[in-house]
Amino acid sequence: MEREETLCHCMEITKGELEDAIKEKKLTTVEQVQDETEAGTGCGSCVYDIQDLLDEINGNR
């Protein structure tokens, strides 16, 4: 998935926006990402993608 692709369709948030928020604010949980960006707070179908992104960025893979 490219940075400009929408990861959270309900809130229209791109992968790049989430990557930036996770890195800048040192987010480590889906709940923190939801609080900071509102991603994953609509239908919730992107929660697993958010967790995958967190794992990738924070080295949990």
Biopython code that builds the backbone (N, CA, C, O; Angstrom):
import numpy as np
from Bio.PDB.StructureBuilder import StructureBuilder

atoms = [
    (1, "MET", "N", (0.847, -1.178, 0.000)),
    (1, "MET", "CA", (0.000, 0.000, 0.000)),
    (1, "MET", "C", (0.894, 1.244, 0.000)),
    (1, "MET", "O", (1.824, 1.358, 0.799)),
    (2, "GLU", "N", (0.600, 2.146, -0.888)),
    (2, "GLU", "CA", (1.360, 3.395, -1.005)),
    (2, "GLU", "C", (0.880, 4.407, 0.033)),
    (2, "GLU", "O", (-0.243, 4.316, 0.528)),
    (3, "ARG", "N", (1.738, 5.368, 0.355)),
    (3, "ARG", "CA", (1.425, 6.382, 1.370)),
    (3, "ARG", "C", (0.144, 7.163, 1.066)),
    (3, "ARG", "O", (-0.585, 7.553, 1.978)),
    (4, "GLU", "N", (-0.125, 7.389, -0.230)),
    (4, "GLU", "CA", (-1.277, 8.225, -0.583)),
    (4, "GLU", "C", (-2.591, 7.450, -0.629)),
    (4, "GLU", "O", (-3.653, 8.043, -0.815)),
    (5, "GLU", "N", (-2.527, 6.139, -0.464)),
    (5, "GLU", "CA", (-3.750, 5.337, -0.483)),
    (5, "GLU", "C", (-4.520, 5.502, 0.825)),
    (5, "GLU", "O", (-3.933, 5.610, 1.902)),
    (6, "THR", "N", (-5.840, 5.519, 0.706)),
    (6, "THR", "CA", (-6.693, 5.665, 1.881)),
    (6, "THR", "C", (-6.700, 4.368, 2.669)),
    (6, "THR", "O", (-7.012, 3.305, 2.133)),
    (7, "LEU", "N", (-6.353, 4.462, 3.947)),
    (7, "LEU", "CA", (-6.380, 3.297, 4.818)),
    (7, "LEU", "C", (-7.697, 3.255, 5.592)),
    (7, "LEU", "O", (-8.295, 2.190, 5.747)),
    (8, "CYS", "N", (-8.148, 4.410, 6.076)),
    (8, "CYS", "CA", (-9.432, 4.504, 6.771)),
    (8, "CYS", "C", (-10.406, 5.253, 5.866)),
    (8, "CYS", "O", (-10.315, 6.469, 5.702)),
    (9, "HIS", "N", (-11.334, 4.505, 5.287)),
    (9, "HIS", "CA", (-12.261, 5.111, 4.331)),
    (9, "HIS", "C", (-13.333, 5.955, 5.015)),
    (9, "HIS", "O", (-13.766, 6.962, 4.456)),
    (10, "CYS", "N", (-13.761, 5.572, 6.191)),
    (10, "CYS", "CA", (-14.794, 6.342, 6.899)),
    (10, "CYS", "C", (-14.338, 7.761, 7.201)),
    (10, "CYS", "O", (-15.099, 8.716, 7.052)),
    (11, "MET", "N", (-13.088, 7.886, 7.628)),
    (11, "MET", "CA", (-12.553, 9.192, 8.012)),
    (11, "MET", "C", (-11.643, 9.786, 6.941)),
    (11, "MET", "O", (-11.096, 10.875, 7.117)),
    (12, "GLU", "N", (-11.483, 9.064, 5.825)),
    (12, "GLU", "CA", (-10.675, 9.510, 4.691)),
    (12, "GLU", "C", (-9.244, 9.857, 5.107)),
    (12, "GLU", "O", (-8.750, 10.950, 4.831)),
    (13, "ILE", "N", (-8.589, 8.903, 5.776)),
    (13, "ILE", "CA", (-7.225, 9.096, 6.260)),
    (13, "ILE", "C", (-6.296, 8.160, 5.504)),
    (13, "ILE", "O", (-6.558, 6.962, 5.393)),
    (14, "THR", "N", (-5.214, 8.716, 4.989)),
    (14, "THR", "CA", (-4.279, 7.926, 4.187)),
    (14, "THR", "C", (-3.268, 7.183, 5.057)),
    (14, "THR", "O", (-3.080, 7.493, 6.233)),
    (15, "LYS", "N", (-2.636, 6.209, 4.451)),
    (15, "LYS", "CA", (-1.578, 5.470, 5.130)),
    (15, "LYS", "C", (-0.470, 6.426, 5.557)),
    (15, "LYS", "O", (0.051, 6.309, 6.666)),
    (16, "GLY", "N", (-0.109, 7.357, 4.705)),
    (16, "GLY", "CA", (0.948, 8.318, 5.009)),
    (16, "GLY", "C", (0.618, 9.193, 6.213)),
    (16, "GLY", "O", (1.480, 9.462, 7.050)),
    (17, "GLU", "N", (-0.625, 9.630, 6.296)),
    (17, "GLU", "CA", (-1.031, 10.448, 7.446)),
    (17, "GLU", "C", (-0.907, 9.642, 8.740)),
    (17, "GLU", "O", (-0.482, 10.168, 9.769)),
    (18, "LEU", "N", (-1.278, 8.376, 8.679)),
    (18, "LEU", "CA", (-1.172, 7.524, 9.868)),
    (18, "LEU", "C", (0.285, 7.255, 10.214)),
    (18, "LEU", "O", (0.667, 7.296, 11.384)),
    (19, "GLU", "N", (1.096, 6.979, 9.202)),
    (19, "GLU", "CA", (2.530, 6.757, 9.449)),
    (19, "GLU", "C", (3.146, 7.973, 10.144)),
    (19, "GLU", "O", (3.890, 7.829, 11.114)),
    (20, "ASP", "N", (2.836, 9.155, 9.650)),
    (20, "ASP", "CA", (3.385, 10.383, 10.220)),
    (20, "ASP", "C", (2.947, 10.565, 11.674)),
    (20, "ASP", "O", (3.762, 10.905, 12.532)),
    (21, "ALA", "N", (1.664, 10.341, 11.948)),
    (21, "ALA", "CA", (1.153, 10.502, 13.312)),
    (21, "ALA", "C", (1.811, 9.502, 14.260)),
    (21, "ALA", "O", (2.193, 9.858, 15.375)),
    (22, "ILE", "N", (1.943, 8.254, 13.817)),
    (22, "ILE", "CA", (2.552, 7.210, 14.657)),
    (22, "ILE", "C", (3.996, 7.575, 14.991)),
    (22, "ILE", "O", (4.423, 7.457, 16.139)),
    (23, "LYS", "N", (4.738, 8.014, 13.987)),
    (23, "LYS", "CA", (6.147, 8.343, 14.199)),
    (23, "LYS", "C", (6.322, 9.608, 15.025)),
    (23, "LYS", "O", (7.125, 9.632, 15.958)),
    (24, "GLU", "N", (5.578, 10.660, 14.692)),
    (24, "GLU", "CA", (5.745, 11.954, 15.366)),
    (24, "GLU", "C", (5.316, 11.907, 16.825)),
    (24, "GLU", "O", (5.945, 12.521, 17.686)),
    (25, "LYS", "N", (4.236, 11.172, 17.098)),
    (25, "LYS", "CA", (3.689, 11.151, 18.457)),
    (25, "LYS", "C", (4.052, 9.886, 19.215)),
    (25, "LYS", "O", (3.603, 9.674, 20.342)),
    (26, "LYS", "N", (4.886, 9.027, 18.574)),
    (26, "LYS", "CA", (5.349, 7.784, 19.197)),
    (26, "LYS", "C", (4.185, 6.927, 19.702)),
    (26, "LYS", "O", (4.184, 6.451, 20.837)),
    (27, "LEU", "N", (3.197, 6.745, 18.823)),
    (27, "LEU", "CA", (2.012, 5.962, 19.175)),
    (27, "LEU", "C", (2.339, 4.476, 19.129)),
    (27, "LEU", "O", (3.099, 4.020, 18.274)),
    (28, "THR", "N", (1.759, 3.733, 20.053)),
    (28, "THR", "CA", (2.054, 2.295, 20.125)),
    (28, "THR", "C", (0.821, 1.409, 20.125)),
    (28, "THR", "O", (0.945, 0.190, 20.002)),
    (29, "THR", "N", (-0.374, 1.990, 20.260)),
    (29, "THR", "CA", (-1.591, 1.185, 20.284)),
    (29, "THR", "C", (-2.619, 1.731, 19.294)),
    (29, "THR", "O", (-2.582, 2.898, 18.906)),
    (30, "VAL", "N", (-3.527, 0.857, 18.905)),
    (30, "VAL", "CA", (-4.617, 1.269, 18.014)),
    (30, "VAL", "C", (-5.438, 2.363, 18.684)),
    (30, "VAL", "O", (-5.859, 3.315, 18.026)),
    (31, "GLU", "N", (-5.664, 2.234, 19.977)),
    (31, "GLU", "CA", (-6.449, 3.224, 20.707)),
    (31, "GLU", "C", (-5.799, 4.609, 20.656)),
    (31, "GLU", "O", (-6.492, 5.618, 20.522)),
    (32, "GLN", "N", (-4.476, 4.657, 20.763)),
    (32, "GLN", "CA", (-3.772, 5.938, 20.666)),
    (32, "GLN", "C", (-3.936, 6.535, 19.271)),
    (32, "GLN", "O", (-4.142, 7.740, 19.125)),
    (33, "VAL", "N", (-3.845, 5.689, 18.253)),
    (33, "VAL", "CA", (-4.022, 6.153, 16.873)),
    (33, "VAL", "C", (-5.444, 6.681, 16.692)),
    (33, "VAL", "O", (-5.642, 7.721, 16.063)),
    (34, "GLN", "N", (-6.423, 5.980, 17.232)),
    (34, "GLN", "CA", (-7.810, 6.426, 17.131)),
    (34, "GLN", "C", (-8.001, 7.779, 17.809)),
    (34, "GLN", "O", (-8.663, 8.661, 17.263)),
    (35, "ASP", "N", (-7.421, 7.945, 18.999)),
    (35, "ASP", "CA", (-7.555, 9.214, 19.724)),
    (35, "ASP", "C", (-6.915, 10.370, 18.969)),
    (35, "ASP", "O", (-7.456, 11.476, 18.941)),
    (36, "GLU", "N", (-5.763, 10.115, 18.357)),
    (36, "GLU", "CA", (-5.024, 11.180, 17.668)),
    (36, "GLU", "C", (-5.581, 11.495, 16.282)),
    (36, "GLU", "O", (-5.560, 12.653, 15.864)),
    (37, "THR", "N", (-6.080, 10.486, 15.559)),
    (37, "THR", "CA", (-6.429, 10.680, 14.150)),
    (37, "THR", "C", (-7.889, 10.411, 13.809)),
    (37, "THR", "O", (-8.349, 10.825, 12.745)),
    (38, "GLU", "N", (-8.622, 9.738, 14.672)),
    (38, "GLU", "CA", (-9.986, 9.268, 14.449)),
    (38, "GLU", "C", (-10.057, 8.091, 13.484)),
    (38, "GLU", "O", (-11.147, 7.589, 13.211)),
    (39, "ALA", "N", (-8.917, 7.639, 12.964)),
    (39, "ALA", "CA", (-8.908, 6.455, 12.093)),
    (39, "ALA", "C", (-9.363, 5.251, 12.900)),
    (39, "ALA", "O", (-8.949, 5.071, 14.046)),
    (40, "GLY", "N", (-10.213, 4.429, 12.304)),
    (40, "GLY", "CA", (-10.687, 3.227, 12.959)),
    (40, "GLY", "C", (-11.858, 3.437, 13.894)),
    (40, "GLY", "O", (-12.283, 2.507, 14.580)),
    (41, "THR", "N", (-12.384, 4.652, 13.929)),
    (41, "THR", "CA", (-13.487, 4.936, 14.851)),
    (41, "THR", "C", (-14.848, 4.917, 14.164)),
    (41, "THR", "O", (-15.875, 5.108, 14.815)),
    (42, "GLY", "N", (-14.860, 4.690, 12.853)),
    (42, "GLY", "CA", (-16.127, 4.597, 12.126)),
    (42, "GLY", "C", (-16.614, 3.160, 12.157)),
    (42, "GLY", "O", (-17.115, 2.685, 13.176)),
    (43, "CYS", "N", (-16.467, 2.483, 11.051)),
    (43, "CYS", "CA", (-16.937, 1.094, 10.959)),
    (43, "CYS", "C", (-15.976, 0.116, 11.621)),
    (43, "CYS", "O", (-16.373, -0.985, 12.004)),
    (44, "GLY", "N", (-14.712, 0.513, 11.757)),
    (44, "GLY", "CA", (-13.731, -0.332, 12.427)),
    (44, "GLY", "C", (-13.048, -1.361, 11.553)),
    (44, "GLY", "O", (-12.219, -2.129, 12.041)),
    (45, "SER", "N", (-13.374, -1.395, 10.277)),
    (45, "SER", "CA", (-12.788, -2.425, 9.402)),
    (45, "SER", "C", (-11.295, -2.236, 9.166)),
    (45, "SER", "O", (-10.630, -3.168, 8.713)),
    (46, "CYS", "N", (-10.753, -1.069, 9.455)),
    (46, "CYS", "CA", (-9.326, -0.814, 9.225)),
    (46, "CYS", "C", (-8.473, -1.027, 10.474)),
    (46, "CYS", "O", (-7.260, -0.821, 10.428)),
    (47, "VAL", "N", (-9.079, -1.432, 11.578)),
    (47, "VAL", "CA", (-8.341, -1.588, 12.835)),
    (47, "VAL", "C", (-7.181, -2.570, 12.669)),
    (47, "VAL", "O", (-6.095, -2.330, 13.197)),
    (48, "TYR", "N", (-7.393, -3.669, 11.946)),
    (48, "TYR", "CA", (-6.310, -4.638, 11.741)),
    (48, "TYR", "C", (-5.190, -4.040, 10.893)),
    (48, "TYR", "O", (-4.015, -4.326, 11.123)),
    (49, "ASP", "N", (-5.547, -3.216, 9.921)),
    (49, "ASP", "CA", (-4.531, -2.544, 9.106)),
    (49, "ASP", "C", (-3.736, -1.541, 9.945)),
    (49, "ASP", "O", (-2.525, -1.402, 9.768)),
    (50, "ILE", "N", (-4.412, -0.850, 10.849)),
    (50, "ILE", "CA", (-3.725, 0.084, 11.740)),
    (50, "ILE", "C", (-2.751, -0.683, 12.626)),
    (50, "ILE", "O", (-1.620, -0.241, 12.829)),
    (51, "GLN", "N", (-3.176, -1.828, 13.155)),
    (51, "GLN", "CA", (-2.290, -2.628, 13.995)),
    (51, "GLN", "C", (-1.087, -3.115, 13.200)),
    (51, "GLN", "O", (0.037, -3.097, 13.703)),
    (52, "ASP", "N", (-1.313, -3.549, 11.966)),
    (52, "ASP", "CA", (-0.203, -3.982, 11.112)),
    (52, "ASP", "C", (0.791, -2.839, 10.898)),
    (52, "ASP", "O", (2.003, -3.051, 10.934)),
    (53, "LEU", "N", (0.277, -1.636, 10.678)),
    (53, "LEU", "CA", (1.133, -0.471, 10.467)),
    (53, "LEU", "C", (1.924, -0.147, 11.742)),
    (53, "LEU", "O", (3.113, 0.162, 11.677)),
    (54, "LEU", "N", (1.265, -0.219, 12.883)),
    (54, "LEU", "CA", (1.953, -0.004, 14.158)),
    (54, "LEU", "C", (3.078, -1.019, 14.345)),
    (54, "LEU", "O", (4.188, -0.659, 14.736)),
    (55, "ASP", "N", (2.788, -2.275, 14.067)),
    (55, "ASP", "CA", (3.796, -3.333, 14.214)),
    (55, "ASP", "C", (4.978, -3.084, 13.292)),
    (55, "ASP", "O", (6.133, -3.251, 13.685)),
    (56, "GLU", "N", (4.681, -2.684, 12.068)),
    (56, "GLU", "CA", (5.742, -2.423, 11.086)),
    (56, "GLU", "C", (6.632, -1.260, 11.536)),
    (56, "GLU", "O", (7.858, -1.367, 11.503)),
    (57, "ILE", "N", (6.024, -0.170, 11.949)),
    (57, "ILE", "CA", (6.773, 1.020, 12.325)),
    (57, "ILE", "C", (7.518, 0.830, 13.638)),
    (57, "ILE", "O", (8.649, 1.293, 13.784)),
    (58, "ASN", "N", (6.898, 0.159, 14.582)),
    (58, "ASN", "CA", (7.503, -0.001, 15.911)),
    (58, "ASN", "C", (8.343, -1.250, 16.041)),
    (58, "ASN", "O", (8.790, -1.587, 17.138)),
    (59, "GLY", "N", (8.568, -1.949, 14.923)),
    (59, "GLY", "CA", (9.476, -3.083, 14.921)),
    (59, "GLY", "C", (8.947, -4.336, 15.570)),
    (59, "GLY", "O", (9.725, -5.144, 16.076)),
    (60, "ASN", "N", (7.642, -4.516, 15.567)),
    (60, "ASN", "CA", (7.055, -5.715, 16.168)),
    (60, "ASN", "C", (6.838, -6.817, 15.144)),
    (60, "ASN", "O", (6.022, -7.713, 15.358)),
    (61, "ARG", "N", (7.554, -6.757, 14.049)),
    (61, "ARG", "CA", (7.471, -7.788, 13.012)),
    (61, "ARG", "C", (8.822, -8.366, 12.797)),
    (61, "ARG", "O", (8.986, -9.256, 11.963)),
]
sb = StructureBuilder()
sb.init_structure("model")
sb.init_model(0)
sb.init_chain("A")
sb.init_seg("    ")
for serial, (resi, resn, name, xyz) in enumerate(atoms, 1):
    if name == "N":
        sb.init_residue(resn, " ", resi, " ")
    sb.init_atom(name, np.array(xyz, "f"), 0.0, 1.0, " ", f" {name:<3s}", serial, name[0])
structure = sb.get_structure()
